[in-house]
């Protein structure tokens, strides 16, 4: 059973029932979230790595909460010039508290050094609720699991935004690459590609992206790792992916909130952290890594030039079933052209 297998890597694993599956909270794996439908794990989880972690970054998988930006003048992943995932993200484990039959929180205090040399003290908090989406799933003859997470970084000391910025950023990993279609829907249907896609990261992702009315399609796989941000400019409303080999659809949503959004790109950010406002991101691990990520980003709350916090509320919905039924769901519930996504 999946529960017994999960306990081999985290004896404190905590399950929340949702529709046809379980939302698993893992304080022993640094606060990650995983989902299963019936007895099958949907998220990437590298069991060998979890059992035998290295001294460096352990890219185990699941949904993890990170600090943005990754690169640039305020970066948390280049504290000493070389790309690093710091212990607060990679190793420190939170304390889990059940807050109800279908909800729980995971909290830890961490310290992160940014590229300006400032040691930032933060409270990391994840509040997770397993959602009942049985009415939607049964209406389309699908199996499903879903949850809502509220993810917050709160400054524990006073920091000027001249020295410190931070945006909550969730990276949700799934196995696979070749043949998988990631996509995003946006309300500004006449937006040009430059208003939709932040391609500051690395490589040329636009070679693998096509656009239609209010929708972009990102063909995952290929020889190169690629990443994009999805800009506030196009009024994005969701991102997702369809995995044909598993007949699985994943949808992630977050609302555009008041506050300061930033460019999360992993590079020198020649135009600065405020050069774009990323709401979502998609990472293509290519054939080499054989996984992808669907990501959501929150704004930063600033008062009188000081960092207050950053809170990200996002939803994940995972559906499994026939192509025909997934197409009906996409058309009716999400108002998307399913013929573009499911092939």
N, C-alpha and C positions, 0 to 999 in steps of 0.2 A: 504493500500500500504506500501511496505517496507520503502519508504522514510519517510512517516509520522511516522512510528514506530521508525525509527532511530532518528528522531528529538526529540522524547521523552527523549532520553538519551544524545543527543548532538545537541543542536539547531544550532551549527555551522558546522554540517556535510556537506561534499562537495563531490559531485559525478562526476566521470569521465566515460563517455560512452566507453564501450569496447565490440564490437561484439554483443552478445545476452544479455549482462548484464551491470553492473556498478561496478566500483572500487570506494569504499567509503573511504574517508580520514576523520579521526575523531580527530581534534585537541582537542576537549573537553574530549576525552577519552585518553589523554596523547600521542596522535600521532599514534594511531593504524590504521591499514588498514583492511577493510572488502571487500568481493565481493558478489554480487548477480548475479544470472542468471535469466533473466526475472524478476519476482517479488519474488524470493525465495533467502533468505540469505544462503550462502554456509558455511561461517566460523562460528565457535562458537562465540556467543555473549550472555552472561548471563545478560539479561535485568534487572532482579531483583537486581543483585549485582551492576549494573551500576547506577540504580536509588537510591540505598541505600548503598553506599560504606562504608566499615568499616574503622577503623583507621589503620588496618594492610594491608597486601597485598590483592589487589582486582584483582583476576585472571579472568578478564572479557572475554578475548579471542581475536580473530583477529590476525593480524600480528603486533608484537611489536618489537621494537629495544632495545636490552639489551647490557650491557658491559660484555665481557668475560675477564678473567675466572670467573666462579661462585665460585669455591673453591680453596684451596691451599694458598700459601704464599702471592699471589697478589690479593686475592679474593675481589670481590665487594659485595658479598652476606653474608659475615661474618665480618662486620666491628667491631663488639663487641663480636664475638664468637658465637652468635646465628644467625641462618639463617634469613636474613632480605632482603626485596626488598626496596631500599632506595627511598626517595621522588622524586629524579630526574627522576627515572624510573616510579614509581608507582603513582605519584600525579601531578607533574609539567606538565602543558599543553603548547604546542608550539603555535606559530603564523603561520597560514596558509596563503600562498600567491599563487593565481592562476597564472601560468606562460604561459598558453595557454588553448585551448579548451579541451585538453586531458592531461594536465600536471599541477602539483602543487608542492609546497614544504612546509614542516613543520619544523620550526626552534625554538630551545630554548637553553638557556645557563643553565647548571646544575652543581651541585657540588656533587661528590661522594667520600666517605671515603673508602679506601681499608684496607686490613688486616694488612698492615704495618703502619697504622696510618696516611697515607698521604691523605690530602683533595685535590682531583683532580678537577680542573675547566676545563670544556669541553663545546664545542659547539656540540649540537646534531642536525643533519640535515638529513631530508628525502626528496629526490627528486623522485617523482612518476610520471610515464607515463603510461596511459592506452594504451594497444596495440591492434591493429586491427588484429585479427587472424581469420577473417571470411573465408578467402580462405581455410585454413586448416580445419576449422570446417565444412564448407559446402561440402568439398571433401569427408568427411566421414559421413555425415548426422548427425552431432552432434551439440548441443548447447554449447557455450563456452564463457569464459571471461578470460582475461589475462592482466598482467601488468609487468612492470620493475621498480624496486626500486633501488635507489642509496643512501645508508645509511652510514653516516659518523660521527665519533667522532673525533674532532680536539682538541688538547691540547691548552688551552688558556694561559698557563704558561709553563715554562721550567721544565721538569721532567726527571730525569735519569731513565733508564730502570732497574737500580738496585732497584728502589723504586716503579716504576709504569709501568705496562704494560696494554694495553687495546686492545681488538679486537672486532670490530663490529659483532653483532650476532643477527639474526632475528629469532624469534620463531613464527611460524604460526600455529594457533590452529584450530582444527575441531572436531565436536562432534563425539562420537562413539568410540568403542574399539573392542568388541567381533565380530569376523567374518571379520574384516577389515585386508587387507594385505598391509603392507608397504614394500617398496623395494628400492634397490639401484643398479645402473649399474656402472661398472668400466671397464676401458680399459685394465688393467693388468689382463688378464683373468686367468692366472695361479697363481694368488696371493693366499697365504694361509690365513685362517681366521684371524690370528694374524696381518697380513699386511692390513687387510680390516677393522676390527672392533676394536675400542677402547671401552673396556668393564670395564673401571676403575670406573664407576659411582656407582652403587649399584645393588645388586641382581645378578642373572645369566641370562642375556639376551640370551646367546648362546643356551639355551635350547629351545628357540622359533625361532631360526634363521636357515634357510637352505641355502645352496650354490649350484649354478650351474654355468655354464660357463659365467663369466662376470656379474653375477647377484646374489644378495642375497635377500631372502624373510624373512620378520619379521612378524610373526603372532601376531597381537595385541590382547589385552584383557588379560584374565587370572586373577589370584588373586593378582599379584604383580606389582607395578610400576617399570618400567625398562627404561633405557636410554642407547643409544650407540652413539659413535662418528664414523664417517667414515673417514679413514685416507688418507692423501695425498699419502701414499706409494702405494696404489692400483690404482691411477689415476682415482678417481671417476668422473663421468660425469653428474649424476642426482640422485635425490631421488624422491619418489612418494608414492602414496597410491591409492588403489582401494576400494571404498565403495559400496559393492554389493546392499545393501538395497536402495541406492539412485541412483544406476547406474552412479556413479561419479568417474572420474579419476582426480587425482591431480599430477602435475609434477612441481618440483622445480629444477632450475639449477643455478650454478654460476661457473665462470671460476677460474682455479687455477692461482693466480697472484704472482708477485714478492713481497717479504716481509716475515715477521716472523709469522708463524702460531703457535698455542699453543694447549695445552690440556685444554679443557673447562670444564672438569669433576667437578661435585659437590662433592668433597671429599678432603681429606688432601693432595692428590697428592704426595705420598711418593717419587716418582721419579721426581717431579718438573713440573713446567708449560711447560717446553720445551721437555717433555718426549714423546710427540707425536704431530702430526700436523693434527688437525681436520678441515675438509673442510665442512662436513655436520654433522647433528645429527638428531636422531629420538627419541622422547619421547613417551612411551606407558603409558598412564594414567591408564590402567587396567580397570576392571569392576567397581572399586570403583569410580574413577573420571569420567569415561566415556568420555574422550577426548584424542586426540593424537596431537603431534606436528611434523611438518616437518621444519627443521632448517638449516640455512646456516651461514657460518662463514667466515670472512675476515682476511687477514694478517694485521699485524701491520707494519707501516713504521717507521723506526728508522734512525736517522742521527747523527753521532758522539756520539753515546751512549744515545741520547735523543729521547723521544717519539715525533713523529710528528703528525700522525693521523692514522686512520684505515677506509678504504672505502670498502664497500661491494656492489657490483652490482649483483643482482639476479633477476631471472624471475620466475613468477608463472603462470601456465597454468591450467585451470580447464575446464574439458569437461564432458558433460552429454549426455547419449544416450544408445542405446542398447548394450548388451555385444558384439554382433557380430561386430558392428561398432567401439567400443572401441578397440577390438582386432585388427582390421585392422589398426587403428591408431598406436597402440603400435608396431606392426610388421613393418609397412612401414616408419613411421616418426621417431620412436625412436630405431628401430632395436632391439627390445626386444622379447623374447619368451612369447607371450601373454598367452599361456596355463599354464604357471607357475603362472601368476599374476591373471588372471580372471578365477574364478572357480565357 
